[in-house]
């Protein structure tokens, strides 16, 4: 069995688990740009003690390169848990994050996200460089 055989994909406009990558389509080589990652942009994902997004990871695969490179790993660890019981806690994190990225050339941004109930999901975004 391979890990890739267990990664699910879908259009984030129709599936609440698919990571959303918001980034420019064209960037300038060597210039920073912002990448926003989220889950549940069109269809809200539950954010409860029992059902939540654990983390989102961002990777970059340069055009023509054999390997991908990890850009960041973003944990969301507060889901309303407390001593008093599930969903009674004082704080929740939401699966939304941003990072600043610089690339040398064109390639693909790849995001993966883990739902504690529905597994691993991925999405991608092509980047062109001027």
FENBEL-V609131 format. One line per field, one symbol per residue. ss: DSSP state (2 for helix, 1 for strand, 0 for the rest). burial: + if it has 9 or more other ideal C-beta (glycine too) atoms within 8 Angstrom, else -. Layout:
ss: ???
burial: ???
//
This chain:
ss: 0022220110000000001111000110000011111110000000000000111111111100000011111110001000000000000100011111100000111111111000111111111110
burial: -----+++-+-+--+++++++-+---+-+---++++++++----+-+++--+++++++++++--------+--+-+-+++------+-+---+-+-+-+-+-+--++++++++++----++++++++-+-
//
